[in-house]
Amino acid sequence: MKKLIAMLVLALMILSIMPAAFAQEAVRIEPVKVRVGTADENITPELTRERIQEVSENLSELKDQVMERAREEIKENVSLRERMQQRREITQEQMQKARERYQTARERYNEARERYQTAKRNIVESKNALARCRDGETEECTNIEKQIKTHSKNFLENTADRILGMLEQLKAKIEANEDLSEEEAAEMLADIEAKIQEVQDARSAAENLGEESTEEEVREAAGRIKNTWQNTRGSAKRNAGKLVNEKIRGIVVKSEQLQTKLQKILDRLESQGYEISGIEDKLADFNDKIQEAKESYEKAREIFQSDAETDEIMKQANEHMREAKKSLKDAHFILKDIVFSIKGLKDGQRILEMPEEELEETG
């Protein structure tokens, strides 16, 4: 139990570096006030029966509302747990290989970025030199024009390599992510592979450029890479965001499991005569924050499951995740307070460390 709580505290802290979610309105069932009137000599038995019938109908309506909301919450929780149970099992060897591929892709990306910057500077310098040519027919000016085409070729190739490096990093992250189901991972990997192929095809146009290439051929190769990036950018953002959001899901599910365990701890303490009303209030606040995070996760998930990839739509998803992160961060501080309060009780530390099956036994 102590290890579980420590792990969750750590998990909640990790989310402080993630983008996140959306503040939602709480679903509230307005209370129905039931008042039994004082004796009145003008009240007849028939009127009393009518009042009883009215109260009974109100109570029945309230019960239906409560049961409907309970069914909705159970359905939401089961859905989340079912998706959690579909998580992939990744071996340590697979995880290590995915991390190595990520590191390799990252290094390739950084190297391509440096070559990209170098090629960009060379193009600017060559164009400036060409502008100083008074006679464009001289051998020097002709050589500068050829240099510009060579630098353009390098620039375009390394632009494509930067995109490929980014996609390869994302692919490795998906391969190492345990919060995805096999189906989700396969779908995302297929999308990334398709984008990688598009970029490689566009890169081949740049590879075919040379000193004798025409300006039109250079522009055509540049246009292909530009269009490929525009087609890839939205998909990459969506998949990257989905990875973060599924990490949120994992922490929400673990937090819900902890809610049950914490309640058992409080029940155990109460059975031993401890006053726990203050801690119960904190647990209620913790539960509210986890519920907020879950609702924000669902909002972002709806966006990531759609085909929309515009900047505005992705901005909305990121806002949902920012709010989820805030809710989980708040939950983290409340959890620390709960644990501190329990440890402050005479038997608190011992009960915190008890296995769950012992908590259910009579204290």
C-alpha positions in Angstrom: 0.0 0.0 0.0 2.8 2.4 0.9 4.6 1.6 -2.3 1.3 2.1 -4.3 0.7 5.5 -2.8 4.3 6.6 -3.3 4.1 5.5 -7.0 0.9 7.4 -7.6 2.4 10.6 -6.0 5.3 10.2 -8.3 3.0 9.7 -11.3 1.0 12.8 -10.5 4.2 14.8 -10.3 5.3 13.6 -13.7 2.2 15.1 -15.2 3.5 18.6 -14.2 5.6 18.6 -17.3 2.8 17.6 -19.7 0.4 19.7 -21.7 -3.2 19.3 -20.6 -6.9 19.7 -20.4 -10.3 21.4 -19.9 -12.4 22.7 -17.0 -15.9 21.3 -17.0 -19.1 21.9 -15.3 -20.0 19.6 -12.5 -23.2 17.5 -13.0 -25.4 18.3 -10.2 -28.8 16.9 -9.1 -30.7 19.6 -7.3 -31.9 18.4 -3.9 -35.7 17.9 -3.4 -36.8 19.3 -0.2 -39.4 17.1 1.5 -41.3 18.8 4.3 -43.9 17.1 6.5 -46.3 19.9 7.7 -47.3 20.5 11.3 -50.7 19.4 12.5 -53.6 21.6 11.2 -57.1 21.0 12.2 -58.3 21.9 8.7 -56.2 19.1 7.1 -58.4 16.2 6.1 -57.3 12.5 5.7 -57.9 12.8 2.0 -55.5 15.9 1.8 -52.9 14.0 3.9 -53.0 11.1 1.5 -52.6 13.5 -1.4 -49.6 15.0 0.3 -48.1 11.6 0.9 -48.7 10.7 -2.7 -46.9 13.9 -3.8 -44.0 13.3 -1.6 -43.8 9.7 -2.8 -43.7 10.8 -6.4 -41.0 13.4 -5.6 -38.9 10.7 -3.9 -39.4 8.3 -6.8 -38.3 11.0 -9.3 -35.2 11.8 -7.1 -34.4 8.1 -6.9 -34.6 7.8 -10.7 -32.2 10.8 -11.1 -29.7 9.4 -8.7 -29.8 5.9 -10.3 -29.5 7.3 -13.8 -26.4 9.3 -12.8 -25.0 6.3 -11.0 -25.4 4.2 -14.1 -23.7 6.8 -16.2 -20.7 7.0 -13.8 -20.5 3.2 -13.6 -20.5 3.1 -17.4 -17.8 5.7 -17.7 -15.6 3.9 -15.1 -16.1 0.5 -16.7 -15.2 2.0 -20.1 -12.0 3.5 -18.8 -11.0 0.4 -17.0 -11.8 -1.8 -20.1 -9.6 0.4 -22.2 -6.9 0.2 -19.5 -7.1 -3.6 -19.5 -6.5 -3.5 -23.3 -3.1 -2.0 -22.7 -0.2 -3.7 -24.5 2.3 -5.8 -22.6 5.8 -4.7 -23.7 8.8 -6.7 -22.6 11.9 -5.0 -21.2 13.8 -6.0 -24.3 11.2 -4.4 -26.6 11.2 -1.3 -24.4 15.0 -1.0 -24.5 15.0 -1.4 -28.3 12.4 1.2 -28.7 14.4 3.6 -26.5 17.5 2.9 -28.6 15.6 3.6 -31.8 14.3 6.9 -30.3 17.8 8.0 -29.3 19.1 7.1 -32.8 16.2 9.1 -34.4 16.9 12.0 -32.1 20.6 12.1 -33.1 19.7 11.9 -36.8 17.2 14.8 -36.3 19.9 16.9 -34.6 22.5 16.2 -37.3 20.0 16.9 -40.1 19.1 20.2 -38.3 22.8 21.3 -38.3 23.2 20.3 -42.0 20.0 22.2 -42.8 21.3 25.3 -41.1 24.6 25.1 -42.9 22.9 24.6 -46.3 20.6 27.5 -45.6 23.6 29.8 -44.8 25.4 28.6 -47.9 22.4 29.5 -50.1 22.2 33.0 -48.6 26.0 33.6 -49.1 25.9 32.2 -52.7 22.9 34.4 -53.6 24.7 37.5 -52.2 27.7 36.6 -54.2 25.6 36.1 -57.3 24.0 39.5 -56.7 27.5 41.1 -56.9 28.1 39.6 -60.3 27.9 42.3 -62.9 28.0 39.9 -65.8 26.0 36.8 -65.3 27.8 35.1 -68.2 31.2 34.9 -66.5 32.6 31.5 -65.4 32.6 32.7 -61.8 28.9 33.6 -61.9 28.0 30.4 -63.6 29.8 28.4 -60.9 28.0 30.4 -58.2 24.7 29.5 -59.9 25.7 25.8 -59.8 26.7 26.1 -56.1 23.2 27.5 -55.3 21.6 24.5 -56.9 23.9 22.2 -54.9 23.2 24.0 -51.7 19.5 23.9 -52.5 19.7 20.1 -53.0 21.4 19.8 -49.5 18.9 22.1 -48.0 15.9 20.1 -49.3 17.4 16.7 -48.4 18.1 17.8 -44.9 14.6 19.4 -44.6 13.2 16.0 -45.4 15.6 14.3 -43.0 14.5 16.6 -40.2 10.9 15.5 -40.9 11.9 11.9 -41.0 13.8 12.2 -37.7 10.8 13.7 -36.1 8.5 10.9 -37.4 11.0 8.2 -36.3 11.1 9.7 -32.8 7.3 9.6 -32.6 7.2 6.1 -34.0 9.7 4.9 -31.3 7.5 6.6 -28.6 4.5 4.8 -29.8 6.3 1.5 -29.8 7.4 2.0 -26.2 4.0 3.3 -24.9 2.2 0.8 -22.6 -0.9 2.9 -22.3 -2.1 2.2 -25.8 -4.0 -0.9 -26.8 -2.6 -3.1 -29.6 -5.3 -1.8 -31.9 -4.5 1.9 -31.1 -0.8 1.4 -31.5 -1.2 -0.5 -34.8 -3.4 2.3 -36.2 -1.0 5.0 -35.1 2.1 3.2 -36.4 0.4 2.5 -39.8 -0.3 6.3 -40.0 3.3 7.2 -39.2 4.7 4.6 -41.6 2.5 6.1 -44.4 3.8 9.6 -43.6 7.4 8.3 -43.6 6.9 6.8 -47.0 5.5 10.1 -48.3 8.5 12.1 -47.0 10.9 9.5 -48.5 9.2 9.8 -51.9 9.4 13.6 -51.7 13.1 13.4 -50.7 13.9 11.3 -53.8 13.0 14.3 -55.9 15.6 16.4 -54.1 18.2 13.6 -54.4 17.8 13.8 -58.2 18.8 17.4 -58.3 22.3 18.5 -59.5 24.3 21.4 -60.8 22.6 21.1 -64.2 19.1 21.0 -62.8 16.7 23.8 -63.9 15.2 26.3 -61.5 11.8 24.7 -62.3 13.1 21.3 -61.2 14.4 22.8 -57.9 11.1 24.6 -57.3 9.2 21.4 -58.0 11.3 19.4 -55.5 10.9 22.1 -52.9 7.1 22.2 -53.5 6.8 18.4 -53.0 8.7 18.5 -49.7 6.7 21.5 -48.5 3.4 19.8 -49.4 4.5 16.6 -47.7 5.3 18.5 -44.5 1.9 20.2 -44.5 0.2 16.9 -44.9 2.4 15.3 -42.1 2.3 18.1 -39.5 -1.3 17.8 -38.4 -1.1 14.0 -38.2 2.1 14.1 -36.2 0.6 16.6 -33.7 -2.5 14.5 -33.3 -0.5 11.3 -32.6 1.9 13.1 -30.2 -1.1 14.6 -28.4 -2.8 11.2 -28.2 0.3 9.7 -26.5 0.2 12.3 -23.8 -3.6 11.9 -23.3 -3.3 8.2 -23.0 -0.7 8.7 -20.2 -3.3 10.9 -18.5 -5.8 8.0 -18.8 -3.4 5.6 -17.1 -2.9 7.9 -14.2 -6.7 8.5 -13.9 -7.4 4.8 -13.7 -4.7 4.2 -11.1 -6.0 7.1 -9.1 -9.5 5.6 -9.2 -8.1 2.4 -7.9 -6.4 4.3 -5.1 -9.7 6.0 -4.2 -11.1 2.7 -3.3 -8.1 1.7 -1.2 -8.0 5.0 0.6 -11.7 4.6 1.5 -10.9 1.2 3.0 -8.1 2.8 5.0 -10.5 5.4 6.4 -13.1 2.8 7.1 -10.5 0.8 9.1 -9.4 3.9 11.0 -13.1 4.7 11.8 -13.7 1.2 13.0 -10.9 1.7 15.5 -12.5 4.8 16.9 -10.5 7.5 15.0 -12.3 10.8 13.9 -11.8 10.9 10.1 -14.4 13.4 9.0 -11.7 15.9 8.0 -9.8 13.3 6.0 -13.0 12.2 4.3 -13.6 15.7 3.2 -10.1 15.7 1.7 -10.7 12.4 0.0 -13.9 13.8 -1.5 -11.9 16.8 -2.9 -9.3 14.3 -4.3 -12.1 12.3 -6.0 -13.6 15.5 -7.5 -10.2 16.4 -9.0 -9.8 12.9 -10.5 -13.3 13.2 -12.0 -12.4 16.5 -13.5 -9.3 15.1 -15.0 -11.2 12.1 -16.4 -13.8 14.3 -18.1 -11.0 16.5 -19.6 -9.3 13.4 -20.9 -12.5 12.2 -22.6 -12.9 15.6 -24.2 -9.4 15.5 -25.7 -9.9 11.8 -26.6 -12.9 12.7 -28.7 -10.8 15.2 -30.7 -7.9 12.8 -31.2 -10.3 10.1 -32.4 -11.7 12.4 -35.1 -10.0 13.1 -38.4 -9.6 16.8 -37.6 -6.0 18.0 -37.6 -6.3 21.8 -38.0 -4.3 24.0 -35.7 -7.5 25.3 -34.0 -8.8 21.8 -33.3 -5.4 20.7 -31.9 -5.3 23.8 -29.8 -8.6 22.8 -28.2 -7.3 19.3 -27.5 -4.2 20.8 -25.9 -6.3 23.0 -23.8 -8.3 20.0 -22.5 -5.1 18.3 -21.6 -3.8 21.4 -19.8 -6.8 21.4 -17.6 -6.5 17.7 -17.0 -2.9 18.3 -15.9 -4.0 21.1 -13.6 -6.7 18.8 -12.0 -4.1 16.0 -11.5 -1.6 18.5 -10.1 -4.2 19.7 -7.6 -5.0 16.0 -6.8 -1.4 15.4 -6.1 -1.2 18.1 -3.4 -4.5 16.8 -1.9 -3.2 13.3 -1.8 0.0 14.4 -0.1 -2.2 16.1 2.6 -4.3 13.0 3.0 -1.3 10.8 3.5 0.2 13.3 5.9 -3.0 13.4 7.9 -3.3 9.6 8.1 0.4 9.3 9.2 -0.4 11.8 12.0 -2.7 9.3 13.6 -1.3 6.8 16.1 -1.9 3.7 13.9 -2.0 5.6 10.6 1.4 4.6 9.3 0.8 0.9 10.1 -2.6 0.9 8.5 -1.3 2.7 5.4 1.1 -0.1 4.9 -1.4 -2.9 5.4 -2.3 -5.1 2.4 -5.7 -4.4 0.9 -7.1 -7.8 2.0 -6.2 -7.1 5.6 -8.0 -3.7 5.5 -11.2 -5.5 4.8 -10.9 -7.6 7.9 -12.5 -6.5 11.1 -10.2 -4.1 12.9 
